[in-house]
């Protein structure tokens, strides 16, 4: 184990040992067949029971998996959650005290704002997503904030997609995300420590091979108690980046689910990696050039006419 801060450790968690000591473990970032993988809820819950861990099913722009898991009442702690993909890029992890609040939030704000590929960026931006969540008892966490692309909040800020002040809109950051590289997790953990932030961990798993490779744990008897413990920063986290095989194994499943949405996916990705960067980085310069061209069009036109006359004199 490598201790990064007093409450954040980098390494493989032993959920069975922690559970036997009285701690409640929860993998706070996991995906199922309700979004972009094939993991079935029944099998996932059985695996959770075997590993003595709770789960937050945070499907992309979907809540069916979380609601199904809660309704099964297996005794496994299930945190009502969702991972919302914003129009600017960053992913927002939202955890609700009540499943009914999660369902209402989804029905009112997410359902009608999905694009043709329902798993990718919706039409709402980060501020709109968080504004809507403010109406509920909801824990708002920036997922994989130091991700290499625009899906990480800090990278989106560096790319000028969002202002730096947006950080304060979140309750905290994901300290360790199992599906991202160690360097990104180290940056996140240091940022959390330097800014005394709320912190969580989860595998971001798309396969049961990944379950509980990164967890949040502490003393709590109910889902509400667990979220309150996290809010008060009385929790601990331990986790690691999954190995290359585990990280890329689920991508075949993810790609299969994306086939029906190939055209809209390409459009969304083109906008994210081509149109948006050009607009944000070169838009002001192009706008200024167009303004100058319009402002001095008569003067410029007269110069062109004068030059032409001199050439053909």
N, C-alpha and C positions, 0 to 999 in steps of 0.2 A: 504493500500500500504506500502511496505517496500522498502525504498530507499537504494540501494546497492552502487551506485556511483552517481555523479552529473547527469549522463545521463542514468542510468540503474535502473529501478524500478521492484520490484517483486510483482506481483499481477495481478488481472484480468483487462485487458484493456477495456475502453469504447470507441470503435472506432467511434460510432455515435457522441459522444460529442467532441472528438478530431477533427473529420472531420468538424463539425459545427464551430469549432474555426479556421478553415483554414489549418489544418495539413493534410498531405497525409499519410495515414496508409497503410502498406503493410505487409502481412504475408509472410515472405521470405523463407518459407520451407514447401512445401505442395506436396502431391502425388495424382495421379489420376489413372484411369483405364489403362493408358498407361504403368504403371509399375505393382505394386503389390497390388492394391486395385481396388474397383469398382466405385469410384467417377467419375461421368460424367461431362464433361467440361461445358455443357450448364447449368446444375443445380448448379454447383460450382459458375459460374459467376453470376447467379441470386442471390445466397446467398451472394456473395461479394457486389453486389449492395445494397441489403437490409441492410447489416452491414456497408456500406460505407467504405469498405477497398479494397485495391489493393491486388495483389497476385503474387507470384513467384512460378510457377509450376516447381518443381525440382524433376522430376521423376528419378528413379534409372536407370542410363545409357540409358536414353531415352529422346527424345525431342518432340515427337508427341503432347503431351498434351499442352506444352508451345506454340508450333506453332499454334495449333488449337485455343487456347484461344486468341492469338494475332490477328489471321485472322478474328475472329468473330466481332471485333471492336465494343464492347458493351459500350465503355466509361470507363470501369474499367481499371485501370492501371495494366498492366501485364509486369513483368520483365522477359526477356528471360533468362531461367536458366536450370540447370541440376545438379543432384547429382551423381558424379562418384565414384564408389567403387573401390579403388585401390587394387592391388595384395597383398600389405602388410597388408591391413585391413582398414586404415582410409578412411573416406568419404570426398570428396572434393566438396564443393558447388561452382559452377561457374556461374557468372552472366555477360551477354554480353550486350553491348550497343545496338546491332542490332540483330534482329532475324535471319538475313541472316548469320551473323558470327556464331551464335549458330548452325545453320544447317550445315554450312561448317565444323566447328570444329567436330561435331558429325560424319559427313560422312567421314572425313579424318582420325580421330584418335580413335573414340570409336566404331563405328559400326562393324568394322572387328576384334576388340579385345575383344568382348564379349565371355563369356563361354557358355556352354549348358544351364545353368540357367542364363538368360540375366540380372537378377536383382542383382546378387551378384558380387563378386570381378571379375574384368576384368583382362586381361593379363598384363596391364600396371601398373607400380608402380607410387607412388606419384610424384617422380621427372619427369617422362615422361609425366604424365598428366599435370603438371604445366608448363613444358617446352613448350608443345604444346599450352597451353593457353596464353603463353607469346607473341605469334604472333598476339593476338587480344587485343582490348580494353576490358579487362575482369577483374572483381573483383573476387578474389580468397579467399574463406573463409573456414576454417576448421570447418566442421560440428561437433556438440556435442563433442568438443575436450577432455572432461574429462569423456567420456562414460566408463562404467564398462568393456568393452571388447576392442578388437583390432580395432574396428571401430572408436574409439576415438584416435586422434593423440597423445595425451600425454600418454595414456596407451600403445600405440604401441611403443613409445619411451622408456618407462619404461621396456618394454619386449624385448628391443634391436632389434626390427624389423627395426627401423629407428634411425638415429642419431639426436641429439638435434638440430643441425644446420638447420634441415628441417623446423623448425618453421618460420624462416625468409623468406621462400619461399612463405608463405601465406601473403595476405594483412591484414588479421585479423581473429578473432575467432567468432564463434556463442556464444553470451553471454548467451542467454536463449533459450533452446530447450524444447518445451512443452512436448515432449515424454520421457524426461529423468528426473531423480529424482532431487529434489531441491539441494541436496548437490553437485551434479555435476555442476549445474548451478551457484551455489555460488563460486565454485572453478574457474570456467571459468571467471566469472565477476571480481573476485579479480585479476586473472592473467592479464586480459585485462587492469585493472586500474594500476597495478604495472608496466606494460610494455608499457603503452600509445598506445594501439592497436586500430585498426579499429574494430567495433563490430556490430553485427546484432542480430535479434531474429526472430524465426519462430516456428510454432507449431510442425513441422515434422508430420503434420496431414495425417492420412490415412482414415479419415472419416470427413464428414462435421460437425459432432458434435464438432470437434476440431478447426474448422476454427477461426482464429484471437484470439486464446487464448494467443498467444505470437506474438507481432508485432514490427516492426521498423517503426518510424514515424518522419516526419519533413516537411519542406517547400520545395515543388518541384512540378512542373507542368507536367513534362514528365518523362518517365522511365530513360532516360539518365541523366536528372537533379537529379533524386532520387539517382542513383548510384554514381554520382559525390558528392552529399551531404554526402553519407556514407563514401566515400573515404576521405573526408575532416574532418570526425568525427563531423559533425554538426547535426547529427541525435540523436534521443533518442530511447530507447527501453523499452517496458514494457511487462511482461508476467509471466507465472507461469507453474509449472508442472501440467499436467492434472491429474484428480483424477484416482484412480485405475480402475473404471468402464470404463471411457473414454479411458484410455490407453490400456486396454486389449480387448475392444470390437472389434476393427478392426482386431485383430489377427486371428479371424476366417476367415475373408475375405482374409487376406494375406496367410494363410495356404492353402486355396482353390486354389489360384493362383499358389502356389508352387507345388501342386500335380503332374502336368505333368513333373516337373523337379526334382522329388524326388531323383533319383539316383545321378545326378550331384550335387544336393544340399548337400547330405550326403558326397559326395567326397570332396567338397569345405570346408564344416564345419569340416570334419575330418582333412583336411590339416591345417585349421586355429587353431584348438584346440588341436591337437595331434602331427602331423608331424612337423609343423613349430616350436612349442615350444621346441620340442626335438632337432631339428636341430640347433636352435639359442642358446639354453641354454647349450646343452650337445655336440653339434657338435664339437667345438674346442677341448674339452676334449677327445672325442672319436678319433678324428683325431690325437691328440698327442699320445694317447695310441697305435694306429695302427702304427704310425711312429716309436715309441720306439720298438714295437714288431718286426717290419721289420729290424730296425737298429741292434738290438741285437739278431736276430733270430738264428745265428750260435752259439753264446755264450750260449743262452738259450737252444738250442737243445743239445749241448754237456753236459750241466748240467743235463738234463733229462736222457740222455744215461748213464751218470755216476751214477745217482741215481738208475736207473733200474738195472745196473750191481751189485751195492752194495746190492740191495734187494735180487737178485737171486744168490748171491755168495755162 
